[in-house]
Amino acid sequence: MLMQRARSSAGFTLIEMVIAITILAIIALISWRSLDGIIRGQHRLTDSLEETRAIDRLFEQLDTDFGEAVRDDDLGQPSVVFGDGALRIVRMLRDARQPIRWQVVRYRVDGGSLIREASVPLNERGSAREALNATLPERLTLLEHTSALQVRGWTTQGWRALSADASRPASAVAVPGMLWRITPNAMTGLEVTVMVNDAPYTKVVLADL
């Protein structure tokens, strides 16, 4: 009787302690993996939301730029030109305190990011035409992890994957807002697709006719 009491008061055996520690270690590992999975999921969700917001901002900016595109006849050549993974728009800048001015904006992919480049505000047609092929001073990264920019334009002949850029004679003294011939632009709609993290995102924007 005394031997049984002594054995029962001796506590856990070494094997029991090893088993208990092993069980606790397994529980801790499972808990850590679950917590790690939750944290990773939150990070992915946050990244996805930020990416979605950036794409929305891009398409909103595109809609604004295209909606403010100057008339082809006012510029003396197409104001919207695209191809080879780039999109260029000559748009109007409106400010209630100043006369209407022009700005050249360009979208393109550079180093895995979609960027928007812009000229300074321009006061006459000649300055705008000179800026078409010049280096634009303002540069803003709109989207990261972008591999491609694809653009199609809607014309009276349907969708076109390449735009024409045939220059026509024009006076360099014309100023923004002096629309001497009101005719629709060659491009009345754009279908813009960006490849972000190997996933395509497409938006159709229409001109303000």
C-alpha positions as a Markdown table, in Angstrom:
| # | Residue | x | y | z |
|---|---|---|---|---|
| 1 | Met | 0.0 | 0.0 | 0.0 |
| 2 | Leu | 2.8 | 2.3 | 0.9 |
| 3 | Met | 4.6 | 1.5 | -2.4 |
| 4 | Gln | 1.6 | 2.4 | -4.5 |
| 5 | Arg | 1.2 | 5.8 | -2.8 |
| 6 | Ala | 4.9 | 6.6 | -3.3 |
| 7 | Arg | 4.6 | 5.6 | -7.0 |
| 8 | Ser | 1.5 | 7.8 | -7.5 |
| 9 | Ser | 3.1 | 10.8 | -5.9 |
| 10 | Ala | 6.3 | 10.5 | -8.0 |
| 11 | Gly | 4.7 | 12.7 | -10.8 |
| 12 | Phe | 4.9 | 12.2 | -14.6 |
| 13 | Thr | 7.3 | 9.7 | -16.1 |
| 14 | Leu | 9.9 | 10.9 | -18.7 |
| 15 | Ile | 7.9 | 9.3 | -21.5 |
| 16 | Glu | 4.7 | 11.1 | -20.5 |
| 17 | Met | 6.7 | 14.4 | -20.4 |
| 18 | Val | 8.0 | 13.8 | -23.9 |
| 19 | Ile | 4.6 | 13.0 | -25.2 |
| 20 | Ala | 3.1 | 16.2 | -23.6 |
| 21 | Ile | 5.9 | 18.4 | -25.0 |
| 22 | Thr | 5.4 | 16.9 | -28.4 |
| 23 | Ile | 1.7 | 17.5 | -28.4 |
| 24 | Leu | 2.2 | 21.1 | -27.3 |
| 25 | Ala | 4.8 | 21.6 | -30.0 |
| 26 | Ile | 2.4 | 20.3 | -32.7 |
| 27 | Ile | -0.4 | 22.5 | -31.4 |
| 28 | Ala | 2.0 | 25.5 | -31.5 |
| 29 | Leu | 3.1 | 24.7 | -35.0 |
| 30 | Ile | -0.4 | 24.4 | -36.2 |
| 31 | Ser | -1.3 | 27.7 | -34.6 |
| 32 | Trp | 1.7 | 29.4 | -36.1 |
| 33 | Arg | 0.9 | 28.2 | -39.5 |
| 34 | Ser | -2.7 | 29.3 | -39.2 |
| 35 | Leu | -1.7 | 32.7 | -38.0 |
| 36 | Asp | 0.9 | 33.0 | -40.8 |
| 37 | Gly | -1.8 | 32.0 | -43.3 |
| 38 | Ile | -4.1 | 34.7 | -42.0 |
| 39 | Ile | -1.4 | 37.4 | -42.1 |
| 40 | Arg | -0.4 | 36.4 | -45.6 |
| 41 | Gly | -4.0 | 36.5 | -46.7 |
| 42 | Gln | -4.4 | 39.9 | -45.2 |
| 43 | His | -1.3 | 41.1 | -47.1 |
| 44 | Arg | -2.6 | 39.7 | -50.4 |
| 45 | Leu | -6.0 | 41.3 | -49.8 |
| 46 | Thr | -4.4 | 44.7 | -49.0 |
| 47 | Asp | -2.1 | 44.4 | -52.1 |
| 48 | Ser | -5.1 | 43.4 | -54.3 |
| 49 | Leu | -7.2 | 46.4 | -53.0 |
| 50 | Glu | -4.3 | 48.8 | -53.6 |
| 51 | Glu | -3.9 | 47.4 | -57.1 |
| 52 | Thr | -7.6 | 47.8 | -57.8 |
| 53 | Arg | -7.6 | 51.4 | -56.6 |
| 54 | Ala | -4.6 | 52.2 | -58.8 |
| 55 | Ile | -6.3 | 50.6 | -61.8 |
| 56 | Asp | -9.5 | 52.6 | -61.1 |
| 57 | Arg | -7.4 | 55.9 | -60.8 |
| 58 | Leu | -5.7 | 55.0 | -64.1 |
| 59 | Phe | -8.9 | 54.5 | -66.0 |
| 60 | Glu | -10.4 | 57.7 | -64.4 |
| 61 | Gln | -7.4 | 59.7 | -65.6 |
| 62 | Leu | -7.6 | 58.1 | -69.1 |
| 63 | Asp | -11.3 | 59.0 | -69.3 |
| 64 | Thr | -10.5 | 62.6 | -68.3 |
| 65 | Asp | -7.6 | 63.0 | -70.8 |
| 66 | Phe | -9.5 | 61.4 | -73.7 |
| 67 | Gly | -12.7 | 63.4 | -72.9 |
| 68 | Glu | -10.6 | 66.6 | -73.1 |
| 69 | Ala | -8.8 | 65.7 | -76.4 |
| 70 | Val | -8.6 | 68.7 | -78.7 |
| 71 | Arg | -10.2 | 68.5 | -82.1 |
| 72 | Asp | -8.0 | 67.0 | -84.8 |
| 73 | Asp | -8.6 | 70.0 | -87.1 |
| 74 | Asp | -7.7 | 72.4 | -84.2 |
| 75 | Leu | -4.4 | 70.7 | -83.8 |
| 76 | Gly | -3.8 | 70.2 | -87.5 |
| 77 | Gln | -3.2 | 66.4 | -87.1 |
| 78 | Pro | -4.7 | 63.6 | -85.0 |
| 79 | Ser | -4.8 | 64.5 | -81.3 |
| 80 | Val | -5.0 | 60.8 | -80.3 |
| 81 | Val | -2.2 | 58.5 | -81.4 |
| 82 | Phe | -1.4 | 55.0 | -80.2 |
| 83 | Gly | 0.7 | 52.0 | -81.1 |
| 84 | Asp | 3.8 | 50.0 | -80.0 |
| 85 | Gly | 2.5 | 50.0 | -76.4 |
| 86 | Ala | 2.1 | 53.7 | -76.1 |
| 87 | Leu | -0.8 | 56.2 | -76.1 |
| 88 | Arg | -0.4 | 59.9 | -76.7 |
| 89 | Ile | -3.2 | 62.5 | -76.3 |
| 90 | Val | -3.2 | 66.2 | -76.8 |
| 91 | Arg | -5.8 | 67.5 | -74.4 |
| 92 | Met | -7.3 | 70.8 | -73.3 |
| 93 | Leu | -6.6 | 72.2 | -69.8 |
| 94 | Arg | -9.5 | 74.2 | -68.4 |
| 95 | Asp | -9.1 | 76.8 | -65.6 |
| 96 | Ala | -11.8 | 79.3 | -64.9 |
| 97 | Arg | -9.1 | 81.9 | -64.1 |
| 98 | Gln | -7.2 | 81.4 | -67.4 |
| 99 | Pro | -7.8 | 80.8 | -71.1 |
| 100 | Ile | -8.0 | 77.3 | -72.3 |
| 101 | Arg | -4.5 | 75.8 | -72.8 |
| 102 | Trp | -3.2 | 72.5 | -74.3 |
| 103 | Gln | -1.2 | 69.7 | -72.8 |
| 104 | Val | 0.5 | 66.7 | -74.4 |
| 105 | Val | 0.2 | 63.5 | -72.3 |
| 106 | Arg | 1.7 | 60.1 | -73.0 |
| 107 | Tyr | 1.0 | 56.7 | -71.4 |
| 108 | Arg | 3.6 | 53.9 | -71.7 |
| 109 | Val | 5.2 | 51.0 | -69.9 |
| 110 | Asp | 8.7 | 51.6 | -68.6 |
| 111 | Gly | 10.6 | 49.2 | -66.3 |
| 112 | Gly | 7.5 | 47.2 | -65.4 |
| 113 | Ser | 5.5 | 50.3 | -64.5 |
| 114 | Leu | 2.8 | 52.2 | -66.4 |
| 115 | Ile | 3.7 | 55.8 | -66.4 |
| 116 | Arg | 1.9 | 59.0 | -67.5 |
| 117 | Glu | 4.1 | 61.8 | -68.9 |
| 118 | Ala | 2.8 | 65.3 | -69.4 |
| 119 | Ser | 4.1 | 68.6 | -70.9 |
| 120 | Val | 3.8 | 72.0 | -69.3 |
| 121 | Pro | 0.6 | 73.9 | -70.2 |
| 122 | Leu | 0.9 | 75.2 | -73.8 |
| 123 | Asn | -0.6 | 78.4 | -75.2 |
| 124 | Glu | -0.5 | 77.7 | -79.0 |
| 125 | Arg | -0.7 | 75.0 | -81.6 |
| 126 | Gly | 2.9 | 75.4 | -82.7 |
| 127 | Ser | 4.1 | 74.7 | -79.1 |
| 128 | Ala | 1.9 | 71.6 | -78.9 |
| 129 | Arg | 3.1 | 70.2 | -82.1 |
| 130 | Glu | 6.7 | 70.7 | -81.1 |
| 131 | Ala | 6.0 | 68.8 | -77.8 |
| 132 | Leu | 4.6 | 65.8 | -79.6 |
| 133 | Asn | 7.9 | 64.0 | -80.0 |
| 134 | Ala | 9.8 | 65.8 | -77.2 |
| 135 | Thr | 10.7 | 64.6 | -73.8 |
| 136 | Leu | 7.9 | 65.4 | -71.5 |
| 137 | Pro | 9.0 | 66.9 | -68.1 |
| 138 | Glu | 6.2 | 65.6 | -65.8 |
| 139 | Arg | 6.3 | 61.9 | -65.0 |
| 140 | Leu | 4.0 | 60.0 | -62.7 |
| 141 | Thr | 3.9 | 56.2 | -62.0 |
| 142 | Leu | 0.3 | 55.0 | -62.2 |
| 143 | Leu | 0.6 | 51.2 | -62.0 |
| 144 | Glu | 3.4 | 48.8 | -60.9 |
| 145 | His | 3.9 | 45.2 | -62.1 |
| 146 | Thr | 2.6 | 46.2 | -65.5 |
| 147 | Ser | 3.9 | 44.3 | -68.6 |
| 148 | Ala | 1.9 | 45.7 | -71.4 |
| 149 | Leu | -0.4 | 48.5 | -72.6 |
| 150 | Gln | -2.7 | 47.7 | -75.5 |
| 151 | Val | -5.0 | 50.3 | -77.2 |
| 152 | Arg | -7.7 | 50.1 | -79.9 |
| 153 | Gly | -9.5 | 53.0 | -81.3 |
| 154 | Trp | -13.1 | 53.3 | -82.5 |
| 155 | Thr | -13.6 | 55.0 | -85.8 |
| 156 | Thr | -16.3 | 55.1 | -88.4 |
| 157 | Gln | -14.7 | 52.0 | -89.8 |
| 158 | Gly | -14.8 | 50.1 | -86.5 |
| 159 | Trp | -12.0 | 49.2 | -84.1 |
| 160 | Arg | -8.4 | 49.9 | -85.2 |
| 161 | Ala | -5.3 | 48.5 | -83.4 |
| 162 | Leu | -3.0 | 51.2 | -84.9 |
| 163 | Ser | -3.8 | 54.9 | -85.3 |
| 164 | Ala | -2.8 | 57.2 | -88.2 |
| 165 | Asp | -0.4 | 60.0 | -87.5 |
| 166 | Ala | -0.4 | 61.8 | -90.8 |
| 167 | Ser | 0.3 | 65.5 | -90.3 |
| 168 | Arg | -1.6 | 68.1 | -92.2 |
| 169 | Pro | -0.5 | 71.6 | -92.9 |
| 170 | Ala | -1.5 | 74.0 | -90.0 |
| 171 | Ser | -0.8 | 77.5 | -88.9 |
| 172 | Ala | 1.5 | 77.7 | -85.9 |
| 173 | Val | -0.3 | 80.8 | -84.6 |
| 174 | Ala | -3.6 | 79.1 | -83.9 |
| 175 | Val | -4.4 | 79.2 | -80.2 |
| 176 | Pro | -6.4 | 76.7 | -78.0 |
| 177 | Gly | -10.1 | 77.1 | -78.3 |
| 178 | Met | -10.0 | 78.7 | -81.7 |
| 179 | Leu | -12.0 | 75.9 | -83.4 |
| 180 | Trp | -12.2 | 77.1 | -87.0 |
| 181 | Arg | -13.7 | 73.9 | -88.2 |
| 182 | Ile | -15.9 | 71.8 | -85.8 |
| 183 | Thr | -15.7 | 68.2 | -87.0 |
| 184 | Pro | -15.5 | 65.0 | -84.9 |
| 185 | Asn | -12.1 | 63.5 | -84.1 |
| 186 | Ala | -11.0 | 60.4 | -86.0 |
| 187 | Met | -11.1 | 58.5 | -82.7 |
| 188 | Thr | -14.4 | 58.7 | -80.8 |
| 189 | Gly | -13.7 | 55.8 | -78.4 |
| 190 | Leu | -10.7 | 53.9 | -76.9 |
| 191 | Glu | -10.4 | 50.4 | -75.6 |
| 192 | Val | -7.5 | 50.3 | -73.2 |
| 193 | Thr | -6.1 | 47.0 | -71.8 |
| 194 | Val | -3.3 | 46.8 | -69.2 |
| 195 | Met | -1.6 | 43.6 | -68.2 |
| 196 | Val | -1.0 | 43.8 | -64.4 |
| 197 | Asn | 0.6 | 40.8 | -62.7 |
| 198 | Asp | -0.2 | 38.8 | -65.9 |
| 199 | Ala | -3.9 | 39.6 | -65.6 |
| 200 | Pro | -5.7 | 41.8 | -68.2 |
| 201 | Tyr | -7.8 | 44.8 | -67.2 |
| 202 | Thr | -9.9 | 46.5 | -69.9 |
| 203 | Lys | -11.7 | 49.8 | -70.0 |
| 204 | Val | -13.6 | 51.5 | -72.9 |
| 205 | Val | -13.6 | 55.3 | -72.7 |
| 206 | Leu | -15.6 | 57.6 | -75.0 |
| 207 | Ala | -15.0 | 61.1 | -76.2 |
| 208 | Asp | -17.1 | 64.0 | -75.1 |
| 209 | Leu | -18.8 | 64.8 | -78.4 |
